[in-house]
Every structure is written in structure tokens, then in C-alpha cells.
Amino acid sequence: MQTRREFLKTSLIGTGGLVLGGLALDAKVRAAAPKANDKVRVGVVGFSDRFRSSLLPTFMANAAELNFEIVAVSDIWKRRREEAVKLFKEKYNLDVKPFRNNEELYESKMCDAVIISTADFQHATHLVEAVQAGLDAYCEKPFAETMEDARRALRIASNSGRIIQIGSQRRSAPNYQAANEFINSGKFGQITMVEMSWNVNQPGRWRRPALVAECREADTDWKRFLINRPYEPWDPRKYLEYRLFWPYSSGIPGQWMSHQIDTVHWFTGLSHPRSVAANGGIYLWKDGRRNYDTLTAVMDYGPEGTSDGFQVLYTSRFTNSAGGVKELYFSNGGTLNLDTNEVTSAGGLQAGDARDMGMQPNLLDSFKLPDVQVATGADTGGDIMTYLHMRNWMECVRSRKEPNAPVLAGYNHSIATMMTNAAVRSGEKVTFDEARQEILAGGKPFEPFKYI
């Protein structure tokens, strides 16, 4: 039988050379370091807050060693292009070439790869553009917000031979990798329930009032921003605060659930829920937003056509931060807590209860997973997880190996978030048509733009 020490040791082998107490590159990766003339030229698609606060620092922390360089930025807002040129020059002494849109960027043939950090609903389309231009891509989550976009991006990206990392950075974190190995070792037992939450108390979450007041249609390209969404007149709030407005973002599902539900798919090998029921509303922050400030979803997971499986309860609110970010996995033997990074016997079958039914007690041995935590009140980027995830992509661009969060992982998390969005907006129980790869609300194909 594998001891706890042996388990933790082997579970860390797949973390890119990570060891407790510091970072270390795998020897083979280090030996294969490229020569100076092998520099990978990277373009930025969307000079966003997320890019500047998290993706850029983690990229630059790895760039010199892995011989990557940012050479261009594409953004449809004039202000962002100017900010990008200034920041790269002043902070990194880089002369980055600005482009008004992705067509201009790809026509320049300047780049080998791109980092995509645009509005939620644009990710799938922008990934398709990058792949069709022959580039590798790091693409932020959510992968897509409609099944039409998701199916197209999966089809084109999967057959491209490009190295694509979806921004589900938990897959590169040592605590999550150890949890995945522990569950799949069989020692945890059958998952019987998963509880997840993401709670903040932030009326300003995803708001940009000062910037909205300064944004002018003449300085950007509103029609290009909309891509394939129904036309609406220019609205700087929807342009800059898009996470609050369906159909530019589903809000809570696309932003937060996409991170957490991805672990369910990863740990279990299941692709999506069998069904979802959800409810929510704008209960407190009535500032004109269309996406909810509170949401609860109940998801049924398990093999199709069987009664086997488990339930996932997902809750999120903007109105009270109690509980913070939680991810709890339950089995008959105990609990795996990815907030405290502990496996314990909490809730396991006790001797008395087992004896009454002629059974044996079932209690897990307690131990700690590697300790990596997520900040509740801030973006999840800029921490060790994003560093490892960005590095994994950069290394895979070199090695041509599949990265930790491939396209299919993004496709699957999007099915779950889109099913939740469909359930909460339609008020119907939502299922998934496997043959057609289509979301059904009340037994009928969900019409995403009906609920604007």
C-alpha cells in the first residue's frame, strides 16, 4: 500500500519540477533550452486588466529563461494600444508594435504565438483566428459562451496541431494535481457530493465607472467588438463592463464557475453534467446590470443511462463574502477540502453507524496536500497557479507536448457553464444532447439570444 509520503512525492512529479519550498525546472526541459536565435515572438490580443495584472507578470517572469518576447499588441481601443506601447517601453524596454485589430496583426506575420485576453464571448472567435493564422495560443477562460461558438472553435482548434492552453490554471497547481491523483488512486472512494462556492461583497466587482465616462465610440470599433452578437447601440458600459451584461458574458458561470467546475471534469473524467437546475437574481446591486449578483445551481453528474453519479451544488454571491471560495469533495469515507488543502475523515462512516448495518467503518486517513490558495477578493491571476500555468504553455510551445489545459478541457467547462446559464435564464431543467452537442432547456434547444 502506498504511504502518504510516497503519494505526496509521486503526486508532485507532474508539476513541472515543482518541489515543496521552491520552484525547480525539470532537467530535461532545462537541457532543451533554445538557442538565442530560437526566440518565440508573442502577440497580445486584448490589452485587458486581466492581462496586465496577471498574465503579463507571469509571462515576463518566464520570458528570459525560455526565450520568449512580446512584440505586438492588438486592441480595438486606441487608448489601450497607447497604454500598451508606453508600458512595455517604460517597464520592460520593449518596442511593441500596436495593431488596430487582429487582421492587421496576423497580416504582419510578426508572431509565432498569441495570448488572448479579450471579452468572454470573444475568446472562441479569437482563438479560431489565431489558429487559422498558424499560431499557438494561450486563451483565457471561459472557452465560449454559446454552443455554436464552442463547437466551431473545438473543431478548428483540435485539428490544427497548434499548442493551445486554456486559462484554467488550477490544472497547473500542485494541490489540485495531488488531489486529482489521490481521487484517481481509488483511495478517496466514490465521490458522493461536491460543494463549491465563490462569494464576495463587492458592489464594484467588474465595474469601471471612471473608465466608462472616458470611453468614446470614435476611439474604438463597436461593430468589431460585437462580432456575432445581436446588434445593440454603442454602450461604453457593455464595452468595458461586459461581465455584467449577457450576451457578452454569463457573469458568474463564465467567470468563476468555469474555474471550479473544470476540476470536477478533470478529477472524474466526466465531460459535462447530465442535468442542471438553477436560480438567481439581481437582489442588491441594481445598477443596470443584466447578469445576476446571486446564483445557485444544482448539477447531476454521472455516466449517461445509469443511476450512478453524484451531485454538485454551486453557489455564488456578490453581496456577502462569508464562506469565500470553497471546493469540497465528499465520499463515504471523508472530505477533500481544496480551501484548506486537507484530506480528512470528516463526515466519514463512523463505527457505530456502520455496526448497526452490519458494515465496517470507513474513515480516511488525514493528510495535507501541497498548500496553494486562491485569494477571494481579487483576481485569481498573478499567483503561483498562473505562473505555473503560463510556464507550462511556454514549455509546451517548445516541446510540442499537450499542455495541462487543452482545448477539450475548455470545451467541457463551457458546456457546464452554458447549461447553468441556460437553466437560470430559462427557468427550465437543462440537459445535454450528446449526439447533437446541443443544450436543451425544457427538452428544446436553448436559444441564447432570446434572453437579452
C-alpha positions in Angstrom: 0.0 0.0 0.0 1.3 3.5 -0.9 2.1 5.6 2.1 1.1 9.2 2.5 4.7 10.3 2.0 5.0 8.2 -1.2 1.8 9.5 -2.5 2.8 13.2 -2.0 6.2 12.5 -3.5 4.8 10.9 -6.7 1.9 13.4 -7.0 4.5 16.2 -7.3 6.4 14.6 -10.2 3.9 16.0 -12.7 4.1 19.6 -11.5 6.8 20.8 -13.9 9.6 20.1 -11.5 7.9 21.9 -8.6 9.2 20.9 -5.2 7.9 21.9 -1.8 9.7 25.1 -0.7 10.5 26.4 -4.2 10.5 26.1 -7.9 12.7 23.9 -10.0 12.7 23.1 -13.7 12.7 19.5 -14.9 16.3 18.7 -16.0 15.1 17.6 -19.5 13.3 20.9 -20.0 16.4 22.8 -18.9 18.7 20.8 -21.1 16.5 21.5 -24.1 16.6 25.3 -23.6 16.6 27.0 -27.0 19.5 29.0 -28.6 19.3 32.7 -28.9 18.0 32.6 -32.5 15.1 30.5 -31.4 13.2 33.3 -29.8 9.4 32.9 -29.7 7.6 36.1 -30.7 4.3 36.7 -29.0 1.4 39.0 -29.7 -1.1 40.2 -27.2 -4.8 40.0 -28.3 -6.6 42.3 -25.9 -4.6 44.6 -23.6 -7.0 43.9 -20.7 -6.9 44.4 -16.9 -6.5 40.6 -16.6 -3.6 40.6 -19.0 -1.8 43.5 -17.3 -2.3 42.4 -13.7 -1.7 38.7 -14.1 -0.8 37.2 -17.5 1.9 39.8 -18.3 3.8 39.5 -15.0 3.8 35.7 -15.1 4.8 35.7 -18.8 7.7 38.1 -18.1 8.8 36.0 -15.1 9.5 33.1 -17.6 10.3 35.0 -20.8 14.1 35.4 -20.5 14.8 31.9 -19.4 12.5 30.3 -22.0 13.5 32.9 -24.7 10.1 34.4 -25.4 9.4 38.0 -26.2 6.2 40.1 -26.7 6.5 42.0 -29.9 3.0 43.2 -30.8 -0.4 44.1 -29.3 -3.8 44.1 -30.9 -6.6 46.1 -29.3 -9.6 47.8 -30.9 -9.5 50.7 -28.4 -7.0 53.4 -29.2 -6.4 54.1 -25.5 -5.4 50.5 -24.8 -2.9 50.5 -27.7 -1.2 53.6 -26.5 -1.1 52.3 -22.9 0.5 49.1 -24.1 3.2 50.8 -26.1 4.0 53.0 -23.1 4.0 50.2 -20.5 6.2 47.9 -22.5 8.7 50.6 -23.2 8.9 52.1 -19.7 8.8 48.9 -17.7 10.4 46.3 -20.0 12.3 48.5 -22.6 10.4 46.7 -25.4 9.3 48.4 -28.6 5.9 46.7 -29.1 4.1 47.3 -32.3 0.4 48.2 -31.9 -2.4 47.0 -34.3 -5.9 48.2 -34.5 -7.4 44.7 -34.9 -6.4 41.0 -35.3 -6.5 41.0 -39.1 -3.7 43.6 -39.1 -1.8 41.7 -36.5 -1.9 38.4 -38.4 -1.2 40.0 -41.8 2.1 41.4 -40.3 3.4 37.8 -39.8 5.3 39.1 -36.7 4.2 36.5 -34.3 4.6 32.8 -33.5 2.1 32.8 -30.7 -0.5 35.0 -29.0 -2.0 35.5 -25.6 -5.8 36.0 -25.9 -7.4 38.1 -23.1 -10.4 39.7 -24.6 -14.1 39.8 -23.6 -15.6 36.5 -22.5 -17.8 36.0 -25.6 -14.9 36.8 -28.0 -12.5 34.0 -26.8 -13.7 31.3 -29.1 -13.7 33.5 -32.2 -10.3 35.0 -31.4 -8.9 31.5 -30.8 -10.1 30.4 -34.2 -8.5 33.5 -35.8 -5.2 32.7 -34.2 -5.2 29.0 -35.1 -6.1 29.9 -38.7 -3.2 32.2 -38.8 -1.0 29.3 -37.8 -0.2 30.5 -34.2 0.0 28.8 -30.8 -2.3 30.4 -28.2 -2.8 30.9 -24.5 -6.6 31.6 -24.4 -8.3 32.9 -21.3 -11.4 31.2 -20.0 -14.3 30.8 -20.5 -13.7 29.0 -23.7 -17.1 30.0 -25.1 -20.5 31.4 -24.1 -22.6 29.7 -26.8 -22.5 26.2 -28.2 -22.3 27.5 -31.8 -19.0 29.3 -30.9 -17.8 26.4 -28.8 -18.4 23.7 -31.5 -16.7 25.8 -34.2 -13.6 26.6 -32.0 -13.2 23.0 -30.9 -13.4 21.6 -34.4 -10.9 24.1 -35.9 -8.5 24.1 -33.0 -8.5 20.4 -32.4 -7.3 19.7 -35.9 -4.8 22.5 -36.1 -1.7 21.0 -34.5 -1.2 24.2 -32.5 -0.3 24.4 -28.8 -3.3 25.8 -27.1 -3.6 26.4 -23.3 -7.0 27.4 -21.9 -6.7 29.6 -18.8 -7.9 27.0 -16.3 -4.8 27.5 -14.1 -5.9 25.1 -11.4 -4.7 22.3 -13.7 -1.1 23.5 -13.1 -1.3 23.9 -9.4 0.4 21.2 -7.2 -2.5 20.9 -4.7 -5.0 20.2 -7.5 -2.7 17.8 -9.3 -2.2 16.0 -6.0 -6.0 15.9 -5.4 -6.5 14.5 -8.9 -4.0 11.8 -8.3 -5.5 10.9 -4.9 -9.0 10.6 -6.2 -8.0 8.6 -9.2 -5.9 6.3 -7.0 -9.2 5.0 -5.6 -8.2 5.8 -2.0 -10.8 8.6 -1.7 -13.6 6.3 -2.7 -16.6 7.2 -4.8 -17.4 10.9 -5.0 -20.9 11.3 -3.5 -21.2 15.1 -3.5 -19.3 18.3 -4.4 -20.0 21.7 -2.9 -18.5 24.8 -4.4 -18.9 28.5 -3.7 -17.4 31.8 -4.7 -18.6 34.7 -2.5 -17.5 38.3 -2.4 -19.1 41.5 -1.1 -18.1 43.9 -3.9 -20.6 46.3 -5.5 -17.8 47.4 -7.7 -16.8 43.9 -9.0 -16.5 44.2 -12.8 -17.5 47.9 -12.7 -15.3 50.5 -14.4 -17.3 53.8 -13.9 -14.4 56.2 -14.3 -13.2 54.5 -17.4 -16.7 54.2 -18.8 -17.0 58.0 -18.6 -13.9 58.5 -20.7 -14.6 55.8 -23.4 -15.8 57.2 -26.8 -17.1 55.2 -29.7 -14.9 57.1 -32.1 -11.8 55.7 -30.4 -12.8 52.1 -30.8 -14.6 49.7 -33.2 -18.0 48.8 -31.7 -19.2 46.6 -34.6 -16.0 44.6 -34.5 -16.4 44.2 -30.7 -19.9 42.7 -31.2 -18.6 40.0 -33.6 -21.6 37.7 -33.9 -23.8 39.1 -31.1 -27.2 40.8 -31.9 -26.7 44.5 -32.7 -27.1 47.0 -29.9 -26.4 50.7 -30.0 -23.0 51.8 -28.6 -22.8 51.5 -24.9 -19.5 52.0 -23.1 -20.7 50.1 -20.1 -21.2 47.0 -22.2 -17.9 47.5 -23.8 -15.9 47.9 -20.6 -18.2 46.2 -18.0 -19.2 43.3 -20.3 -19.1 40.8 -17.5 -22.3 42.3 -16.1 -24.2 42.0 -19.4 -25.5 39.0 -21.2 -24.8 38.0 -24.0 -21.3 39.4 -23.7 -20.7 37.3 -20.6 -22.7 34.9 -18.5 -21.2 36.6 -15.4 -20.8 34.2 -12.5 -20.9 30.9 -14.6 -18.4 32.0 -17.2 -16.1 33.9 -14.8 -16.0 31.8 -11.6 -17.8 28.5 -12.1 -15.6 27.9 -15.2 -12.5 27.6 -12.9 -14.2 25.4 -10.3 -16.3 23.1 -12.4 -13.3 22.2 -14.5 -11.8 20.4 -11.6 -14.9 18.1 -11.5 -14.4 17.1 -15.1 -10.6 16.7 -14.6 -10.9 14.6 -11.4 -13.7 12.3 -12.7 -13.2 12.1 -16.5 -16.8 13.2 -17.0 -17.3 15.8 -19.7 -20.4 17.7 -18.5 -23.4 17.5 -16.2 -26.3 15.2 -17.1 -28.7 18.0 -16.0 -28.7 21.4 -14.3 -31.3 23.3 -12.4 -30.6 26.8 -11.3 -32.0 30.0 -9.9 -30.7 33.5 -9.3 -31.4 37.2 -9.4 -30.2 40.8 -9.1 -31.1 41.1 -5.4 -29.0 44.0 -4.2 -26.7 45.7 -6.8 -29.4 47.2 -9.0 -27.1 49.3 -11.2 -28.4 48.4 -14.6 -26.6 45.1 -14.9 -28.2 42.1 -16.7 -26.2 39.4 -15.0 -27.1 38.2 -11.6 -25.4 39.1 -8.3 -26.5 35.8 -6.7 -26.8 32.4 -8.3 -27.3 28.8 -7.1 -27.1 25.8 -9.4 -27.6 22.1 -8.7 -25.9 19.7 -11.2 -26.2 16.0 -11.7 -23.1 14.2 -12.8 -22.6 10.6 -13.8 -22.4 8.1 -16.7 -25.3 8.5 -19.1 -28.0 5.9 -18.8 -27.1 4.9 -15.3 -28.2 5.9 -11.7 -24.5 6.1 -10.7 -23.1 9.5 -10.0 -23.1 12.5 -7.7 -24.5 16.0 -7.2 -22.6 19.3 -7.5 -24.0 22.2 -5.6 -22.6 25.6 -6.8 -23.4 28.9 -5.1 -22.0 32.4 -5.7 -22.9 35.9 -4.5 -21.6 39.4 -4.7 -23.5 40.6 -1.7 -21.8 38.9 1.3 -18.3 37.4 1.4 -18.9 34.8 4.2 -17.6 31.4 3.1 -15.3 32.8 0.5 -14.0 30.4 -2.2 -14.7 26.8 -1.3 -14.3 23.5 -3.1 -15.3 20.4 -1.1 -15.4 16.8 -2.4 -17.2 14.2 -0.3 -17.0 10.5 -0.2 -18.4 7.9 2.3 -15.0 7.9 4.0 -14.5 11.7 4.4 -13.8 15.0 2.8 -11.2 16.5 0.4 -11.1 20.3 1.1 -9.3 22.4 -1.5 -9.7 25.5 0.6 -7.5 24.1 3.4 -5.8 21.6 1.1 -6.6 18.8 3.5 -8.0 15.2 3.2 -9.8 14.3 6.4 -12.2 11.7 7.8 -14.8 14.5 8.3 -18.3 13.0 7.7 -17.0 9.5 7.1 -18.9 6.4 8.2 -18.4 6.0 11.9 -18.1 2.7 13.8 -21.5 2.9 15.5 -23.4 3.7 12.3 -21.5 1.0 10.4 -22.1 -1.6 13.1 -25.9 -1.1 13.2 -26.0 -2.0 9.5 -23.5 -4.9 9.7 -20.8 -2.8 7.9 -17.3 -1.7 8.6 -16.4 1.9 9.5 -15.0 3.9 6.6 -12.7 6.7 7.7 -10.0 8.3 5.6 -6.5 8.9 7.0 -5.9 12.7 7.3 -3.1 14.4 5.4 -2.2 17.7 3.8 -2.0 18.5 0.1 0.6 21.0 -1.2 -0.5 24.4 0.0 -1.6 26.7 -2.8 -4.6 29.0 -2.1 -6.8 31.4 -4.1 -7.4 35.0 -3.0 -11.2 35.5 -2.6 -11.4 39.3 -3.1 -9.0 39.5 -6.0 -8.5 38.0 -9.4 -7.0 34.5 -9.3 -4.1 35.6 -11.5 -0.7 36.7 -10.5 -0.3 33.9 -8.1 1.8 30.7 -8.2 -1.0 28.9 -10.2 -0.9 31.4 -13.0 2.9 31.4 -13.0 2.9 27.6 -13.4 0.2 27.6 -16.0 1.8 30.2 -18.2 5.1 28.4 -17.8 3.5 25.1 -18.8 2.2 26.7 -22.0 5.5 28.2 -22.8 7.4 24.9 -22.3 4.8 23.1 -24.4 5.3 25.6 -27.2 8.9 24.5 -27.2 8.3 20.7 -26.7 5.1 20.5 -28.7 3.6 18.4 -25.9 -0.1 18.8 -24.9 -0.4 21.5 -22.2 -2.2 21.0 -18.9 -5.5 22.6 -20.0 -6.1 21.6 -23.7 -8.9 22.8 -25.9 -11.2 19.9 -24.9 -11.0 20.9 -21.2 -12.2 24.4 -22.2 -15.0 23.0 -24.3 -16.2 20.8 -21.5 -16.1 23.5 -18.8 -18.1 25.7 -21.2 -20.8 23.1 -21.6 -21.3 23.2 -17.8 -21.3 27.0 -17.5 -23.6 27.3 -20.5 -26.0 24.7 -19.2 -26.1 26.7 -15.9 -26.7 30.0 -17.8 -29.5 28.3 -19.8 -31.1 27.0 -16.6 -31.0 30.2 -14.7 -32.3 32.3 -17.6 -35.0 29.9 -18.9 -36.2 28.6 -15.6 -36.2 25.1 -17.1 -34.3 22.0 -16.2 -31.5 21.8 -18.7 -29.9 18.7 -20.2 -27.4 18.0 -22.9 -27.9 16.3 -26.3 -24.8 14.3 -26.7 -25.4 13.4 -30.3 -26.0 16.9 -31.5 -23.7 18.6 -28.9 -26.6 20.9 -28.0 -28.0 22.3 -24.8 -31.7 21.6 -24.2 -33.9 23.7 -21.9 -37.2 22.0 -21.1 -36.4 19.5 -23.9 -35.9 22.1 -26.6 -32.7 23.7 -27.9 -31.8 26.6 -25.8 -31.9 29.9 -27.7 -29.2 32.1 -26.0 -30.1 35.4 -27.5 -33.8 35.2 -26.5 -33.0 36.3 -23.0 -31.2 39.7 -23.7 
